[in-house]
């Protein structure tokens, strides 16, 4: 599991700015009056959780109350349900305490009273209805006395560049992501057109003559349908010929007669009274009669031959109207699926394209977000080999296994990665802040401390951007909500704390 850890050692001056919290008395240096215990901050990221925890230094015999802020990394929401167990472990032995619910959304307040000094493991075990997580802080020092703790912990007097509380982040669309190492490619920018994939469109035809009946009065093109949903029926009531009810009755009589004959001949054949050729003739007649009856009677209700949706999707085209007379084999309705489409892109032939040198392909969804073909399990199907006089371009066909809400024939932006690529530092494109051609990002220094950092960027590959300088792998940047953090830095006021210490 990937983990990212930020540690801030600070006195209460960093936990509570002077005159920003009612009910807290402060010394001139910002520390709590009557409470000289140094305080510690830790910020740790796992793949599932962000833990931002603040607590007094751990001292033997002294209770330490934790303000443990747990944030679900997916959509950056506070943990509102669940329990937290905190343990101090040394050489396989230790103490632990648990709380069964947060004291307020996202914040758990367990209390530990250390019994033994020295370096220990501080372990947080989170259990929620959705998932569990275990976060370990190694080499946590437990001091034998307050004096020892004060000598060992040097308070920081630096103000955080930008203060943005967890309670603020939890109320907005906020998300972070680590700076990573990855490959960046030479990219060709082009456009693509959405086409239906093989099997993603099915046309339903009339299986008998009759009049169309539509139980859904508002059946229109583009309407969403579910697998098995009744779309329309064909009724042959009143027809002198090709009457469905009469056909089913006749087919049922033939089937019953063929069944009786088949069972009788089977007994005679097994008793070796009749030859195999005579039994096979009866068996063939029985199979034909059975198939005819099942074909006519399937999806029949109330004398109507029912037309049902073959899969979840939408009405692509409607070829008949309510009350219209149709003949057997006539197309009635086409159902399309959002789940799979073909993306056709075109490039100039001087790119020397082959399926082997196309490394990745990105396309834009209807919301304008870049998506990676590989993330949906899609693939490059083919690259055309020839060009024509009236269309001197090479076509690339890719299968996209994604929910595409755009209609067939719509255009989208496409990026095609070529070559071998190079390892570099990458951040999500959504993390960028642009001012007149200059770029910056909001870096999370700790749980509630941020800074705006200028960077220089290089190539863009879909939703990722190359960072040439300004960031280190492992740092954490804000990908959603960066503008709100930026505005907080410009307000000139430090927000009041909404949590306890």
PyMOL commands that set and color helices and strands:
alter all, ss='L'
color gray80, all
select helices_A, chain A and resi 12-15+146-152+166-170+244-270+276-297+349-351+373-376+429-431+482-491
alter helices_A, ss='H'
color red, helices_A
select strands_A, chain A and resi 4-10+39-45+49-56+63-65+67-72+77-78+83-90+93-99+107-108+111-113+118-127+132-142+162-163+175-178+180-196+201-205+210-213+224-225+230-235+300-301+304-308+313-318+325-326+331-336+341-348+358-364+370-372+379-383+393-400+411-428+433-435+438-446+449-461+464-469+476-480
alter strands_A, ss='S'
color yellow, strands_A
deselect
rebuild
show_as cartoon
